[in-house]
């Protein structure tokens, strides 16, 4: 016996069969149910007040949302508290679903500036989540996007990039702000700011918001951000630097030992001929000279790193902040010089007999260079994506953590 009412029955979570089909992306079942009764597309979860489109956004099921809109073009897209499917898609990080919404003119105009119960728009959520791809997608519709909208707490979209201390800095005198920072404890908000400021996503979103609305992010809040990150993360930096120092010093001493030993076990050995006893056999070869120079540079730079690891001072904050940058550069140079010494040393020995292998080994020095390029690639990609909106000074926040 047929029981059509089953299509509207809810489980203990308030989900109907339609909700479950949307969550599990069962397109065939959704199509059958909507063909039987199009009004099923308007069902709402009685517990969460979530309509089907919000459930689809929760899982990022674009096809399910398309199927619902095909049969029910005016299906509800927000909860009673104003939380829309665009809010949900951004909150869950479903970038493709966000693009699907923004590509549809009617949905874009209805949802892009729609506020929830707290007065927050989709841009508020995107900035809070530090999702540069979603922020960029929203910014692509500047003609209708409201950058100046303020939530019920009085926060503009970019406010979530700053802690409570930085928000105060926008309205108070600098000296008053510094006094308040000394009296009050902003540990929670500062910790959150530091965690986000350590990421390129946070920096990219900050640059985009600053470029879109230059008046929104003044110099003082950025200065306070740097001060907060420096002051509150100094202990964390000490701990991480201590670990870094121990491992780096071991590697530096190891490289110094290897290169020192290589200097007295020269490729080709020493001459026993009369008049040139004790001199290197391959001393006249250009590759041998390159071996000696690179080996010496590798040993000196690695010893310099080991020496810096011994004399670094915790009490000198400026020394502490730039210490890792210097040692990283020296260590990278030591790696490069060591591989060059290895390659040129083998080249001098193999060249007379196995030329192709000698040339192949000479490609080894490219490896450290490639690792350097890989390390710089995220910054270069960020610069390319932002174009004129790129602000190199804002990357100082990353260097300080």
DAFEN-V65786 format. One record per backbone hydrogen bond with DSSP energy under -0.5 kcal/mol. CO is the residue of the C=O (numbers start at 1). NH is the residue of the N-H. E is the energy in kcal/mol with one decimal. If there is no record, write none. Layout:
<<CO,NH,E> <CO,NH,E>>
This chain:
<<3,6,-1.9> <4,7,-1.5> <5,8,-1.8> <6,9,-1.0> <7,18,-0.6> <9,17,-0.5> <11,14,-1.9> <14,46,-0.7> <15,11,-1.9> <16,20,-2.1> <17,21,-2.3> <18,22,-2.2> <19,23,-2.6> <20,24,-2.2> <21,26,-2.7> <22,25,-0.6> <25,27,-1.5> <26,30,-2.3> <27,31,-2.6> <28,32,-2.1> <29,33,-2.6> <30,34,-2.4> <31,35,-2.1> <32,36,-1.8> <33,37,-2.7> <37,40,-2.1> <38,41,-1.8> <39,42,-1.7> <40,43,-1.3> <43,52,-0.8> <45,49,-2.0> <49,51,-0.6> <50,45,-2.3> <51,55,-1.8> <52,56,-2.3> <53,57,-2.0> <54,58,-1.9> <55,59,-1.3> <56,60,-1.2> <56,61,-2.2> <60,62,-1.4> <61,65,-1.7> <62,66,-2.6> <63,67,-2.2> <64,68,-2.0> <65,69,-2.5> <66,70,-1.7> <67,71,-1.3> <68,72,-2.8> <72,75,-2.0> <76,53,-0.7> <77,85,-1.8> <79,82,-1.7> <81,117,-1.9> <82,84,-0.6> <83,79,-2.2> <84,88,-2.3> <85,89,-2.4> <86,90,-2.1> <87,91,-2.6> <88,92,-2.3> <89,93,-0.5> <89,94,-2.5> <90,93,-0.8> <93,95,-1.4> <94,98,-1.7> <95,99,-2.2> <96,100,-2.1> <97,101,-2.0> <98,102,-2.5> <99,103,-1.8> <101,104,-1.1> <103,105,-0.7> <104,108,-2.9> <105,109,-2.5> <106,110,-1.8> <107,111,-2.3> <108,112,-2.1> <111,114,-1.1> <116,119,-2.1> <118,152,-2.4> <120,116,-1.6> <121,125,-1.6> <122,126,-2.5> <123,127,-2.4> <124,128,-2.4> <125,129,-2.4> <126,131,-2.0> <127,130,-1.0> <130,132,-0.8> <131,135,-2.3> <132,136,-2.5> <133,137,-1.9> <134,138,-2.4> <135,139,-2.6> <136,140,-1.2> <138,141,-1.8> <139,142,-1.0> <141,144,-1.6> <141,145,-1.8> <145,147,-0.9> <146,149,-0.5> <149,157,-0.5> <151,154,-1.9> <155,151,-2.6> <156,159,-1.8> <157,160,-1.0> <158,161,-1.8> <159,162,-1.8> <163,167,-1.8> <164,168,-2.0> <165,169,-1.4> <166,170,-0.6> <167,170,-1.0> <168,171,-1.6> <168,172,-2.1> <173,177,-2.3> <174,178,-2.3> <175,179,-1.9> <176,180,-2.5> <177,181,-2.5> <178,182,-1.3> <179,183,-1.5> <180,184,-3.2> <184,186,-0.7> <186,190,-2.7> <187,191,-2.5> <188,192,-1.9> <189,193,-2.3> <190,194,-2.8> <191,195,-2.2> <192,196,-2.0> <193,197,-2.7> <194,198,-0.9> <196,199,-1.8> <199,203,-1.5> <200,204,-2.9> <201,205,-2.6> <202,206,-2.3> <203,207,-2.3> <204,208,-2.3> <205,209,-2.5> <206,210,-2.4> <207,211,-2.3> <208,212,-2.3> <209,213,-2.3> <213,216,-2.1> <213,217,-0.6> <216,218,-0.7> <218,222,-1.2> <219,223,-2.3> <220,224,-2.7> <221,225,-2.3> <222,226,-2.2> <223,227,-2.3> <224,228,-3.0> <225,229,-2.7> <226,230,-2.2> <227,231,-2.9> <228,232,-2.9> <229,233,-1.3> <231,234,-0.7> <233,237,-2.8> <234,238,-2.0> <235,239,-2.2> <236,240,-2.5> <237,241,-2.9> <238,242,-2.2> <239,243,-1.8> <240,244,-2.6> <241,245,-3.0> <242,246,-2.0> <243,247,-2.0> <244,248,-2.7> <245,249,-2.6> <246,250,-1.5> <247,251,-2.0> <248,252,-2.8> <249,253,-2.4> <250,254,-2.1> <251,255,-2.5> <252,256,-2.4> <253,257,-2.4> <254,258,-2.3> <255,259,-2.7> <256,260,-2.1> <257,261,-2.3> <258,262,-2.3> <259,263,-1.3> <260,264,-0.5> <261,264,-1.3> <261,265,-0.5> <262,265,-0.7> <266,269,-1.6> <269,281,-2.0> <271,278,-2.4> <273,276,-1.6> <276,279,-1.8> <279,271,-3.3> <280,283,-1.1> <282,285,-1.7> <285,289,-1.8> <286,290,-2.1> <287,291,-1.9> <288,292,-2.3> <289,293,-2.3> <290,294,-2.5> <291,295,-2.4> <292,296,-2.1> <293,297,-2.4> <294,298,-2.4> <295,299,-2.1> <296,300,-2.5> <297,301,-2.5> <298,302,-2.1> <299,303,-2.2> <300,304,-2.0> <301,305,-1.9> <302,306,-2.3> <303,307,-2.4> <304,308,-2.4> <305,309,-2.4> <306,310,-1.1> <307,311,-1.8> <308,312,-1.2> <313,316,-0.6> <315,317,-1.0> <316,320,-2.3> <317,321,-2.6> <318,322,-1.6> <319,323,-1.2> <320,324,-0.7> <322,326,-2.0> <323,327,-2.3> <324,328,-2.4> <325,329,-1.7> <326,330,-2.3> <327,331,-2.7> <328,332,-2.4> <329,333,-2.2> <330,334,-2.3> <331,335,-2.7> <332,336,-2.4> <333,337,-2.8> <334,338,-2.5> <335,339,-2.3> <336,340,-2.0> <337,341,-2.5> <338,342,-2.5> <339,343,-2.6> <340,344,-2.9> <341,345,-2.2> <342,346,-2.1> <343,347,-2.1> <344,348,-2.0> <345,349,-0.9> <346,350,-2.9> <347,351,-2.5> <350,353,-1.1> <350,354,-3.0> <354,358,-1.9> <355,359,-2.4> <356,360,-2.0> <357,361,-2.3> <358,362,-1.2> <360,363,-1.4> <361,364,-1.9> <363,366,-1.7> <364,367,-2.2> <365,369,-0.9> <366,370,-2.4> <367,371,-2.0> <368,372,-1.9> <369,373,-2.1> <370,374,-2.4> <371,375,-1.8> <372,376,-1.7> <373,377,-1.4> <374,378,-0.6> <376,379,-0.5> <376,380,-2.2> <377,381,-2.9> <378,382,-1.9> <379,383,-2.4> <380,384,-2.3> <381,385,-2.4> <382,386,-2.2> <383,387,-2.0> <386,389,-2.0> <387,390,-1.5> <390,392,-0.5> <391,394,-1.0> <392,395,-1.0> <393,396,-1.3> <394,397,-1.4> <395,398,-0.8> <395,399,-1.4> <396,400,-1.1> <398,401,-1.2>>
